[in-house]
Amino acid sequence: MDTVSVNQFRDNLKAFVEQAVSTHTPIKVTRRAGEAFVVMSADDWEREQETLYVLQNSNLMKQISDSTITHTQRTGYTPTNEQMDEITRI
């Protein structure tokens, strides 16, 4: 994560916003008299929020764990050829 001062950020706002959006790299902006803040694209923010939701949801984490086990043991659900054709056509 790049770190810039609030003055640098203000002077080059458009360039820093474009950088955050195009490279998907958040930028930490430091303030002399206060706490820092982070600038990131809205898509990246939403992705982070979804990840946090999954990680904090014990039921979803259990489902993922169970799926990993059945996948490794090859004992999980196996779609039919017709279902696979439908899936791969997407």
N, C-alpha and C positions, 0 to 999 in steps of 0.2 A: 504494500500500500504506500503510495507516495504521500508525503507530508509537505504542506505548504502553509505559509502564514496567511492570516486573514487578509492582509494587505496585498499579497501576491494573488490570492484568490480573487479579490475584488477587482484588481487591475486587469486580470486575464480571465474573467468569469466565463465568457463564451468558449474559450479554448479548453478550460478545465472541465466544463460541462460536457463538451464534445468528447473529450478524452474519457471521462467516466462512462459515457454512453457507448462509445465505439469500442473501447477495450475491455469493458466490463470489469474495470478495476476501480475500487472505491478510492477516494481521495480524502485524507485526513486534513482538516483545516484547523490550525492552532490559533488561539486568541491569546493575546498578551495578558488580558485581565480576566480571563475566564476559562471555562472548559472548552476543549476541542469539540468539533463536530465532524461528521462524515458526509460526503456527497457521493451518491451512487445512483445508477439508473433505476427507474421505477420497476422495470422487468427484474433486475437483480434483487431489489427490495422484496418484491412479491415472491420470488423464488426462495429467498432466505426465510421469509415468514412461513411458507409452506413446509420447508425443511424443519423449522423449529416446531411447527404444529405436529408433524409426524413423530419427531424425536420425543416430544412431551406426551404423546398419546400412547399409554401403555398397551391398549388393545391393538393398535396398529403395529407397534413394535413386536408384540407377540405373534401377530399374523405373519409379519416378515420373517421372524425367527422360525416359525413352523414351516413356512414355505421354503426357506433355505434348507431345512433338514430334509423335507420330502423331495426337494429337487436333487439334493446330493445323493440321496438313497434311491432316486428314480422311482419313488412310490407315490408321487403326486398325480394330479390330474393330467391326462394326456388328451389333447384335442383330437378330434377325428380329422381325416384328410380334408373333408369338406370344410370344416372349421378353419383349418390351417390355410386353405386356399383363400377363404374369406379374409383372414387376418393379413395375409401377405399381399392381398390386392389393395390394401389401404394406402 
